[in-house]
Amino acid sequence: MGKFIKWGLPALALVVLAAGWWLGLAWAPPDREMGDVQRIMYVHVPLQWVAMVAMAINFVVAISYLMKASWKLDAAAEASAEIGLVLGTAGMITGAIWGRPTWGVYWSWDPRLTSQAIMLVTYTGYLVLRRFVEDPEKRATWSSVVAIIGAINLPIVWFSVRWWRSLHQVQSTPKTVDPEMTLALRVSAFGMLFLTIWFLMLRYRQALAERQAEVALPDALPSDLAAAGGANSTRVA
Amino acid sequence: MSTSRPRPIGLLTATLALLRKDLLIEWRTRARLNAIIFFALATLLMFSFALGPDTKLLEKNAGGYFWLAILFASVLALGESFRVESENACMDGIRLAPADARAIFLSKALGNTLLLTALGVLLVPVMVALYGVRIVTSVVDLGLILLLGSLALSAPGTVYAAISSNARARDVLLPLLLFPLVIPALLSAAKATTLVLQGDPMRQFDSWAGLLGGFNLIYWGVGFLLFPRIIED
């Protein structure tokens, strides 16, 4: 298990991702209207997909934590939010790079873009909260509450912004693009997914180790943190 | 919940008792209300300076500025509503009362709603004077939006204020958590207010009020369910 996560998974991810990107950049035909610019799709779309996967994991883990507290769930929540935020930000940047030659602007107040921007701010707030609460048990509970509320908000944001202002093309899925592009998109997406799983695993192990260190050795924390975090942090096992 | 504990008083009784206590504290000092009124007034004034002397532009955007002033003031009001409980370990006292934790949520959220609605009522004449707007459709509509908007800021705001009041850097944390969350509420409240001030030929008011109502239902429900987990110790 350990060896596969450390070496096998990243190797698999890189090979599949390299294959997907080669297919996308060299093998698949250029878009009829957008030309070669469209090839950023093989990066942008998989990034957005895996960001959504990470955020969905975060939501499920947050609910699970409130039902049954465990450091593993808390570590998974921290890992998925952080990785989701990084992937979502990369997805948004690649989208802006695509938007400039295609729509003529980097940014528009389109519902999908606006909702994603709000999502990124929401999860930034979530991660800031995690940094600002020292007691590991309170941090876990509060951040679960914030994660759930933040996730519930996203459909509402999407809906309200759509009413408020309505340029994003229909999302690309294997159904809406040319069959030759489909293969490249699918392979790239799987490569990105494997990479994400690897990231998640690594970050999860790191977060779990941090939690265990915090609980086992509250005195080892900086002095002002220990006062808040040491008192009742041993209840959750 | 253990069975040996004495049966706690009803939710409604506890809520009203807590609300009464909060309002009494507020009435005795009036510090919070005064602070947020002058803060909101200053904000409304600052918007006009930031925009320059173009009165047409001010009039057109008045609904948005009105709600931004209330939003900024709400951060102060919400933060303060839990700061009073942190003095002398009041929160621990309430929890030991034994009051239902959900009553604490309801009383705090209702208290904040009252405060923000009162603030809004005071700001409307100022907005009329400063920005040269007039109420085109009806005062009732404006009142309804004011109430719905204050409710919509208060429910998630109370949950997040309870969290951030116990965290480090609480003054940064509350707006960081609250602002992205209340975007749908801010958007629909500002839009509906603009319709009241500028006329509503397409009858869009009801949809925005409906959206705001839905937002309220969701967050009063979620807050009611999740708040006990936040203040448990």
Chai-1 contact restraints between the chains, C-beta under 6 A:
chainA,res_idxA,chainB,res_idxB,connection_type,confidence,min_distance_angstrom,max_distance_angstrom,comment,restraint_id
A,I118,B,P180,contact,1.0,0.0,6.0,A-B,restraint_1
A,I118,B,I183,contact,1.0,0.0,6.0,A-B,restraint_2
A,V121,B,P180,contact,1.0,0.0,6.0,A-B,restraint_3
A,T122,B,P180,contact,1.0,0.0,6.0,A-B,restraint_4
A,G125,B,L176,contact,1.0,0.0,6.0,A-B,restraint_5
A,G125,B,L177,contact,1.0,0.0,6.0,A-B,restraint_6
A,V128,B,L176,contact,1.0,0.0,6.0,A-B,restraint_7
A,F132,B,A167,contact,1.0,0.0,6.0,A-B,restraint_8
A,F132,B,R168,contact,1.0,0.0,6.0,A-B,restraint_9
A,F132,B,A169,contact,1.0,0.0,6.0,A-B,restraint_10
A,F132,B,L173,contact,1.0,0.0,6.0,A-B,restraint_11
A,V133,B,A167,contact,1.0,0.0,6.0,A-B,restraint_12
A,T141,B,R229,contact,1.0,0.0,6.0,A-B,restraint_13
A,W142,B,I163,contact,1.0,0.0,6.0,A-B,restraint_14
A,V145,B,L226,contact,1.0,0.0,6.0,A-B,restraint_15
A,V145,B,I230,contact,1.0,0.0,6.0,A-B,restraint_16
A,N153,B,L181,contact,1.0,0.0,6.0,A-B,restraint_17
A,I156,B,P184,contact,1.0,0.0,6.0,A-B,restraint_18
A,V157,B,I183,contact,1.0,0.0,6.0,A-B,restraint_19
A,V157,B,P184,contact,1.0,0.0,6.0,A-B,restraint_20
A,S160,B,P184,contact,1.0,0.0,6.0,A-B,restraint_21
A,S160,B,L187,contact,1.0,0.0,6.0,A-B,restraint_22
A,S160,B,L211,contact,1.0,0.0,6.0,A-B,restraint_23
A,W164,B,L187,contact,1.0,0.0,6.0,A-B,restraint_24
